[in-house]
């Protein structure tokens, strides 16, 4: 993907005689430079990072092999580079090419949501389950971006922030548990809430945020995204909603099996709750989830002008 983008950037630089981004945005490229192929070259790079199916395989492998801290950085930040690149470069620079690819990408996003949700539902590994639940949510971001509706793009940007917080928090819950039990196998847990009530409360809140429960940051982004997608493609909105129900089943099932229920395993009866460092980290993440859920204007007001300009420029290029 990155090689294709490098080739496209080289072609652009020779044609425009500059590498300045603003100049490239307004430059009229030669007729021989196809906006479709240029948009596709950039998308190949950013889609892998998002990650769009079938280029998602690297993320599951990375999450399984890297240390926990790196897994949190990967889920919270690296995937957002792909979405940012599409919003910053692909759509503004090549709106005609983006419009031609939009239907394909939206259907891929819908399939990505269903596929990742079903993999999460049948996962027996805690890290794998959280990873695929996060990939499904990235599908909503891709749908929102290519809905080309102000609400959809607004929601996608808000979800980028919210997803980064909630996924980091869920992976941190996993880290706290696995550090104490030395296993990511869901079967190794059960009834943890009896010994770790604060962690149990935190896990429940962050799962609620991931599922878009009102009062959390996840609700704002998910609601705006679904409104935009419904206006553009009602069938895909229904597909995405069905995928969300599967993700909900996966996350609620894991919290039932890991956090709640009877405390039977002897190895879990000696667990201690959060220490001061862990509590402070969760408190900061909890505050961000609740604050953005109650005061979404902190983000939406700052992005409104950029979203409006992006959507108007996209529409004007297609007229």
C-alpha positions as CSV (number, residue, x, y, z in Angstrom):
1,X,0.0,0.0,0.0
2,X,2.7,2.5,1.0
3,X,4.6,1.8,-2.3
4,X,1.5,2.6,-4.4
5,X,1.1,5.9,-2.5
6,X,4.8,6.7,-2.9
7,X,4.5,6.2,-6.7
8,X,1.4,8.4,-6.8
9,X,3.2,11.1,-4.8
10,X,6.1,11.0,-7.2
11,X,3.8,11.5,-10.1
12,X,2.0,14.4,-8.4
13,X,5.3,16.1,-7.5
14,X,6.6,16.0,-11.1
15,X,3.3,17.3,-12.5
16,X,2.8,20.1,-10.0
17,X,6.5,20.8,-9.4
18,X,5.9,21.1,-5.7
19,X,5.4,19.1,-2.6
20,X,3.4,21.7,-0.8
21,X,0.1,20.2,0.4
22,X,-2.0,23.3,-0.1
23,X,-0.6,23.8,-3.6
24,X,-1.3,20.2,-4.5
25,X,-4.9,20.6,-3.2
26,X,-5.6,23.4,-5.7
27,X,-3.5,22.1,-8.6
28,X,-5.2,20.9,-11.7
29,X,-3.4,17.7,-12.7
30,X,-2.7,16.8,-16.3
31,X,-5.4,14.9,-18.2
32,X,-3.2,11.8,-18.2
33,X,-3.3,11.5,-14.4
34,X,-6.5,9.6,-13.6
35,X,-8.1,10.7,-10.3
36,X,-9.4,7.2,-9.9
37,X,-6.0,5.6,-9.9
38,X,-4.5,8.3,-7.8
39,X,-7.3,8.0,-5.2
40,X,-6.9,4.2,-5.3
41,X,-3.1,4.5,-4.7
42,X,-3.6,6.6,-1.6
43,X,-6.4,4.4,-0.4
44,X,-4.4,1.2,-0.6
45,X,-2.0,2.7,1.9
46,X,-4.5,4.2,4.3
47,X,-7.0,1.4,4.1
48,X,-4.5,-1.1,5.3
49,X,-3.8,1.0,8.4
50,X,-7.5,1.6,9.1
51,X,-7.7,-1.5,8.7
52,X,-10.2,-2.4,5.9
53,X,-11.0,-6.0,5.2
54,X,-9.1,-8.0,3.8
55,X,-6.1,-5.9,4.8
56,X,-7.0,-6.3,8.5
57,X,-4.9,-9.4,9.1
58,X,-1.8,-7.6,10.2
59,X,-3.7,-5.9,13.2
60,X,-4.8,-9.2,14.8
61,X,-1.2,-10.5,14.4
62,X,0.4,-7.4,15.9
63,X,-2.0,-7.3,18.8
64,X,-1.2,-10.9,19.6
65,X,2.5,-10.5,19.5
66,X,3.4,-7.0,20.7
67,X,3.6,-5.9,24.4
68,X,0.4,-4.6,25.9
69,X,1.4,-1.0,25.8
70,X,2.2,-1.2,22.1
71,X,-1.1,-3.0,21.5
72,X,-2.9,0.0,23.1
73,X,-1.0,2.5,20.9
74,X,-1.7,0.4,17.8
75,X,-5.5,0.3,18.5
76,X,-5.8,3.8,19.7
77,X,-3.6,5.8,17.3
78,X,-2.2,3.7,14.4
79,X,-5.6,2.8,13.0
80,X,-6.7,6.5,13.1
81,X,-3.9,7.4,10.7
82,X,-5.7,5.6,8.0
83,X,-9.0,7.4,8.6
84,X,-7.1,10.8,8.9
85,X,-5.3,10.2,5.6
86,X,-8.6,9.6,3.8
87,X,-10.1,12.7,5.3
88,X,-7.0,14.9,4.8
89,X,-5.7,13.7,1.4
90,X,-7.9,11.3,-0.6
91,X,-11.3,13.1,-0.6
92,X,-10.0,16.7,-0.9
93,X,-7.3,15.9,-3.5
94,X,-9.2,13.4,-5.6
95,X,-13.0,13.9,-5.0
96,X,-13.9,12.3,-8.4
97,X,-11.9,9.2,-7.7
98,X,-13.1,9.0,-4.2
99,X,-16.7,9.2,-5.4
100,X,-16.2,6.3,-7.8
101,X,-14.7,4.2,-5.1
102,X,-17.1,5.2,-2.4
103,X,-19.8,2.5,-3.1
104,X,-17.2,-0.2,-3.0
105,X,-15.7,1.0,0.2
106,X,-19.0,1.4,1.9
107,X,-20.0,-2.2,1.1
108,X,-16.5,-3.3,2.2
109,X,-17.1,-1.4,5.5
110,X,-20.5,-3.1,6.0
111,X,-19.0,-6.5,5.4
112,X,-16.0,-5.6,7.7
113,X,-18.4,-4.8,10.5
114,X,-20.3,-8.1,10.2
115,X,-17.1,-10.2,9.7
116,X,-15.2,-8.7,12.6
117,X,-18.2,-8.8,14.9
118,X,-18.8,-12.5,14.2
119,X,-15.1,-13.3,14.8
120,X,-15.3,-11.4,18.1
121,X,-18.4,-13.4,19.1
122,X,-16.7,-16.8,18.7
123,X,-13.3,-15.8,20.1
124,X,-12.0,-17.6,23.2
125,X,-9.1,-15.2,23.7
126,X,-9.7,-11.9,25.4
127,X,-7.2,-9.8,23.5
128,X,-8.4,-11.2,20.1
129,X,-12.1,-10.5,21.1
130,X,-11.3,-6.9,22.0
131,X,-9.2,-6.4,18.8
132,X,-11.9,-7.6,16.5
133,X,-14.6,-5.7,18.3
134,X,-12.4,-2.6,17.6
135,X,-12.0,-3.5,14.0
136,X,-15.8,-3.7,13.6
137,X,-16.1,-0.2,15.1
138,X,-13.5,1.1,12.6
139,X,-16.0,-0.1,9.9
140,X,-18.5,2.5,11.2
141,X,-15.8,5.2,10.8
142,X,-15.2,4.2,7.2
143,X,-19.0,4.2,6.5
144,X,-19.4,7.6,8.0
145,X,-16.5,9.1,6.0
146,X,-17.8,7.9,2.6
147,X,-21.4,8.6,3.4
148,X,-20.4,12.2,2.3
149,X,-23.0,13.5,4.7
150,X,-22.1,16.2,7.2
151,X,-23.6,14.1,10.1
152,X,-21.7,11.0,8.9
153,X,-18.4,12.7,8.6
154,X,-18.9,14.5,11.9
155,X,-19.7,11.2,13.5
156,X,-16.7,9.5,12.0
157,X,-14.3,12.1,13.4
158,X,-16.0,11.9,16.8
159,X,-15.8,8.1,16.7
160,X,-12.1,8.3,15.9
161,X,-11.5,10.1,19.2
162,X,-14.0,8.0,21.2
163,X,-12.8,4.7,19.8
164,X,-9.2,5.6,20.7
165,X,-10.3,6.2,24.3
166,X,-12.6,3.2,24.8
167,X,-10.3,0.7,23.0
168,X,-7.4,1.9,25.1
169,X,-9.5,1.4,28.2
170,X,-10.7,-2.1,27.2
171,X,-7.2,-3.2,26.4
172,X,-6.0,-1.8,29.7
173,X,-8.7,-3.8,31.5
174,X,-7.3,-6.8,29.7
175,X,-3.8,-5.9,30.8
176,X,-4.7,-5.6,34.4
177,X,-6.4,-9.0,34.4
178,X,-3.7,-10.8,32.4
179,X,-0.9,-9.4,34.6
180,X,-2.6,-11.0,37.6
181,X,-3.6,-14.3,35.9
182,X,-0.9,-14.7,33.2
183,X,-3.5,-15.7,30.6
184,X,-5.7,-14.2,27.9
185,X,-7.9,-17.2,27.7
186,X,-11.5,-16.3,28.7
187,X,-11.9,-19.7,30.3
188,X,-9.2,-18.8,32.9
189,X,-11.5,-16.1,34.4
190,X,-14.9,-15.9,36.1
191,X,-16.4,-14.0,38.9
192,X,-13.6,-11.4,39.0
193,X,-16.0,-8.7,40.3
194,X,-16.1,-10.4,43.7
195,X,-12.4,-9.5,44.2
196,X,-12.0,-6.5,41.9
197,X,-15.2,-4.4,42.1
198,X,-13.6,-1.2,40.9
199,X,-12.2,-2.9,37.8
200,X,-15.6,-4.5,37.2
201,X,-17.2,-1.1,37.2
202,X,-14.6,0.3,34.9
203,X,-15.0,-2.6,32.4
204,X,-18.7,-2.2,32.4
205,X,-18.5,1.6,31.7
206,X,-16.0,1.2,28.9
207,X,-18.0,-1.6,27.2
208,X,-21.1,0.7,27.4
209,X,-19.0,3.4,25.7
210,X,-17.9,1.0,23.0
211,X,-21.5,0.1,22.3
212,X,-22.8,3.7,22.1
213,X,-24.8,3.8,25.3
214,X,-26.3,7.4,25.9
215,X,-24.2,9.5,28.3
216,X,-20.9,8.1,26.9
217,X,-18.7,9.4,24.2
218,X,-19.5,6.4,22.0
219,X,-23.2,7.4,21.7
220,X,-22.5,10.7,20.0
221,X,-20.2,9.4,17.3
222,X,-22.2,6.3,16.7
223,X,-25.5,8.2,16.5
224,X,-24.2,10.9,14.1
225,X,-22.5,8.2,11.9
226,X,-25.7,6.1,11.7
227,X,-27.8,9.2,10.7
228,X,-25.4,10.1,7.9
229,X,-25.1,6.5,6.6
230,X,-28.9,6.0,6.8
231,X,-29.4,9.1,4.6
232,X,-26.8,7.9,2.1
233,X,-27.4,4.1,2.1
234,X,-30.3,2.8,4.3
235,X,-29.4,-0.8,3.5
236,X,-25.9,-0.4,4.8
237,X,-27.2,1.4,7.9
238,X,-29.3,-1.7,8.7
239,X,-26.3,-4.0,8.0
240,X,-24.1,-1.9,10.4
241,X,-26.8,-1.9,13.1
242,X,-27.0,-5.7,12.9
243,X,-23.2,-5.8,13.2
244,X,-23.4,-3.6,16.3
245,X,-25.9,-6.1,17.9
246,X,-23.4,-8.9,17.3
247,X,-20.6,-6.8,18.8
248,X,-22.8,-6.1,21.8
249,X,-23.5,-9.8,22.2
250,X,-19.7,-10.5,22.1
251,X,-18.8,-7.8,24.7
252,X,-21.7,-8.5,27.0
253,X,-20.9,-12.2,26.8
254,X,-17.3,-11.7,27.8
255,X,-18.1,-9.4,30.7
256,X,-20.5,-12.1,32.0
257,X,-18.0,-14.9,31.6
258,X,-14.9,-12.9,32.9
259,X,-16.2,-10.3,35.4
260,X,-19.5,-11.6,36.8
261,X,-20.8,-15.0,37.8
262,X,-19.6,-17.2,40.7
263,X,-16.0,-17.1,41.8
264,X,-15.0,-20.8,41.5
265,X,-11.4,-20.9,40.4
266,X,-9.0,-21.0,43.4
267,X,-6.4,-19.0,41.6
268,X,-8.7,-16.0,41.3
269,X,-9.6,-15.9,45.0
270,X,-6.3,-14.1,45.8
271,X,-6.7,-11.3,43.2
272,X,-6.3,-7.7,44.4
273,X,-8.2,-4.7,43.0
274,X,-6.6,-1.8,41.2
275,X,-3.5,-0.2,42.7
276,X,-3.1,3.6,42.8
277,X,-1.4,3.9,39.4
278,X,-4.1,1.7,37.7
279,X,-6.9,3.6,39.4
280,X,-5.5,7.0,38.2
281,X,-5.2,5.7,34.6
282,X,-8.8,4.4,34.6
283,X,-10.1,7.6,36.3
284,X,-8.6,9.7,33.4
285,X,-10.1,7.5,30.8
286,X,-13.5,7.4,32.6
287,X,-13.5,11.2,32.8
288,X,-12.8,11.5,29.1
289,X,-15.6,9.1,28.1
290,X,-18.2,10.8,30.3
291,X,-17.1,14.4,29.6
292,X,-17.2,13.9,25.8
293,X,-20.6,12.1,26.1
294,X,-22.1,15.0,28.0
295,X,-20.3,17.8,26.1
296,X,-19.7,16.6,22.5
297,X,-19.3,20.2,21.4
298,X,-15.7,20.1,22.5
299,X,-15.0,18.2,19.3
300,X,-18.0,18.9,17.0
301,X,-17.7,22.7,17.3
302,X,-14.0,22.6,16.4
303,X,-14.5,20.3,13.4
304,X,-17.7,21.8,12.0
305,X,-16.1,24.3,9.6
306,X,-13.6,21.7,8.3
307,X,-16.4,19.1,7.8
308,X,-18.6,21.6,6.0
309,X,-15.8,22.6,3.7
310,X,-14.9,18.9,3.0
311,X,-18.5,17.9,2.1
312,X,-19.1,21.1,0.0
313,X,-15.8,20.6,-1.9
314,X,-16.7,17.0,-2.5
315,X,-20.2,17.9,-3.8
316,X,-18.9,20.8,-5.9
317,X,-16.3,18.5,-7.6
318,X,-19.0,16.1,-8.6
319,X,-21.5,18.7,-10.0
